[in-house]
């Protein structure tokens, strides 16, 4: 584990990831791990994991100290280290459900999409039960963010980083940071200036450390400024820091050293670079790469990458895994400059360029998964080389690595309020890319959040068709997660929105889904009623395939309700409908369900005849797997009729069909009472 520049006081490439000072704090924190807690002293078993708090201002090296502590104690916790950042550089508090889901994914557990904070927190505690692991919770705003994440197992340890106390969490062991001691501060400065400039004027180095208040973030900025000016002495830096005039709005005494160090570096930048640095305050989640910086500044990607690398050398950005992060300590300073120097219209244009670039990248990411003959794949060839992916694996890797940034960009676009069209395009492109590369089931948690964003925009803009679509998508995810009552409420709301938009597809889909929700709840009467309403609409529009499917759904609920006469009429109508549209496999399945109903109704010979008919239609359709499934259905029926010899013949026929398909008998699908189209 290496320490990043603004947090640790070490700069990758300059200090080799070295850690400076804080030995007294490290020793105190390690001793707090072993020290008896209040419950132990009282003779009770500790009910929860111990919490160590590292408190300090942004830029004090608090995160680096936490990482160094965790690195040292990691061997004592064989179940690993879980890390989460609770506040984004832009100041957004990460919701507890997002953090819990992130930690669960690190443990190999996927929480259900749409689950709330309480459910995911409970899942996290269950996943950590019996483990010895460390949770590093960085940049916590308050105790309300930390408390729901605390494991119930006292074998775990929580290391929290915050700006102040975590009031309300019992037995927290705090460690409050100030500046580095003079020796450590000078060592840090020397990694940038070299030892010679320190040796020739050690008093000037002490003065710089004093002007920076011992804050690693401020020392790194001044060190980067000096490293870019090898002919200047350390005393020159001291003089320039002291010569900086105070702004109209004075920062607090504690914030003053970092503000002045930042101003020293910022005012040395050329105007184009200074503008790009300010615009990085718009970067989603405070993270930028060549494309984000290029689109914000309206420059080429190589020029943007050169600028980002220059900012990292000056300590203005952190370089992490091919991307650059705006330090949380500097984000307020950049935001203040942006508000005072940049016009709102220019900022909105820059943000729109950034989001448009993301949309194009997502289109490319999805298009690379399409066959060569698809128009989207042909359009991919016309895109600039920088936006194209060589193969699907490269696109999938990019999507996985950039997913957190893309989701943050979608939130930013929706929150803007003036870019709703672009926001909808971005969310749509992200949904399609996630579904193409990960599948809708695996990406369901992310898709749930994206559909909620679309719903927010649709409600704000009174876009009834988009509102209906978002509600239907959310309800489908609720239904798949077992929240049937929540799904029912959303399906009803989608029906209202579809009617307001005069959208027959949305209304028909919503009515059918309401019926499906009632069916799941076992309310056969209401299910049949809603399927009937949906059927009337499909008949009026001449949608024959959907009409046949709905007859099948009516047959299903009537079967469950024991109304075998009505069920048989529904399945026969489904058979006739599929025959009209030429869907032979569905016709065979519907006949099979009709045979099931006849058997339930005590008419075994009719059931046997209908099942033979279903086998014949499956044979005509050329679907061997369906034939095999129907032969097994015939065998089951014959066994119940007391003819095991005939049943054995049909089972043998099914096995031969499956062998021809290269499958085992256990892999054939069952003929279910719910139609495949459902």
Order of alpha helices (4+ residues) and beta strands (2+ residues): alpha-alpha-alpha-beta-alpha-beta-alpha-alpha-beta-alpha-beta-beta-alpha-alpha-alpha-alpha-alpha-alpha-alpha-beta-alpha-alpha-beta-beta-alpha-alpha-alpha-alpha-alpha-alpha-alpha-alpha-alpha-alpha-alpha-alpha-alpha-alpha-alpha-alpha
